[in-house]
Amino acid sequence: MVEKERESLRVFLENERERLEAVLAQMELDSSESLGYGNHMADDASEAFEQAKDLALRQNTKQLLVQVNDALARFEAGTYGICEQCGAEIDPARLKALPYATLCLRCQQRAAA
């Protein structure tokens, strides 16, 4: 992979980390403001649904942040773009599509099967 492409991906990951941290902070703020239930069963059900949805979104965002931080750590370690399973270089097109990928496409397909 060309050094310019690597640097571009690193900058993208750093920006993504900042964005995800801001999203999580806003989610935490929003969740603390929406406590309590309504007086009607339908209101309660709607509130429970929204809380479950918010929890799932928060967990997904946290997991994505972990993946982004791990990718940045691989940059620091000099192992970014190298498949964690077989040690081959991950296709630059795959990294452009999924900058925090840890496996080459072949290993990812085997892991998914």
URPE-V255139 format. One record per residue. N is the residue number from 1. RES is the residue in one letter. OMEGA is omega in whole degrees, -180 to 180 (none if undefined). D_FIRST is the distance of its C-alpha to the first C-alpha in Angstrom with 2 decimals. Layout:
# URPE-V255139
{{N	RES	OMEGA	D_FIRST} {N	RES	OMEGA	D_FIRST}}
This chain:
# URPE-V255139
{{1	M	-180	0.00} {2	V	-177	3.78} {3	E	179	6.39} {4	K	178	8.42} {5	E	179	6.74} {6	R	-180	6.83} {7	E	178	10.27} {8	S	178	11.31} {9	L	179	10.90} {10	R	179	12.75} {11	V	178	15.40} {12	F	-179	15.82} {13	L	177	16.44} {14	E	177	18.85} {15	N	179	20.65} {16	E	178	20.88} {17	R	179	22.39} {18	E	-179	24.94} {19	R	-179	25.78} {20	L	178	26.34} {21	E	178	28.46} {22	A	178	30.52} {23	V	179	31.00} {24	L	179	32.19} {25	A	179	34.52} {26	Q	178	35.99} {27	M	179	36.45} {28	E	179	38.30} {29	L	-180	40.45} {30	D	-177	41.24} {31	S	179	42.14} {32	S	-180	44.56} {33	E	-173	46.35} {34	S	178	47.02} {35	L	176	49.21} {36	G	-179	52.35} {37	Y	178	53.65} {38	G	-179	55.86} {39	N	-176	59.40} {40	H	-179	58.78} {41	M	179	57.20} {42	A	177	54.93} {43	D	179	53.75} {44	D	180	53.09} {45	A	179	51.12} {46	S	180	49.04} {47	E	178	48.37} {48	A	178	47.43} {49	F	-179	45.02} {50	E	178	43.38} {51	Q	178	43.11} {52	A	179	41.51} {53	K	180	39.04} {54	D	178	38.22} {55	L	179	37.77} {56	A	178	35.33} {57	L	179	33.31} {58	R	179	33.37} {59	Q	178	32.27} {60	N	180	29.37} {61	T	177	28.28} {62	K	179	28.63} {63	Q	178	26.54} {64	L	178	23.73} {65	L	177	24.02} {66	V	-180	23.81} {67	Q	179	20.55} {68	V	179	19.08} {69	N	177	20.53} {70	D	179	19.18} {71	A	178	15.57} {72	L	176	16.30} {73	A	177	17.91} {74	R	174	14.90} {75	F	-179	13.07} {76	E	-179	16.21} {77	A	-179	16.33} {78	G	-178	12.84} {79	T	180	12.37} {80	Y	178	10.43} {81	G	179	8.28} {82	I	-178	10.56} {83	C	-180	13.48} {84	E	-178	16.69} {85	Q	-175	18.79} {86	C	178	17.47} {87	G	179	14.74} {88	A	177	12.25} {89	E	177	8.59} {90	I	-179	9.04} {91	D	179	8.22} {92	P	178	6.24} {93	A	177	9.77} {94	R	180	11.46} {95	L	176	9.94} {96	K	-180	10.96} {97	A	-176	14.27} {98	L	-171	14.77} {99	P	-180	12.86} {100	Y	179	15.04} {101	A	179	14.52} {102	T	-177	15.25} {103	L	172	15.46} {104	C	-175	13.72} {105	L	-180	15.80} {106	R	179	18.06} {107	C	178	18.98} {108	Q	178	19.53} {109	Q	178	21.82} {110	R	-179	23.69} {111	A	-179	24.15} {112	A	-177	25.52} {113	A	none	27.92}}
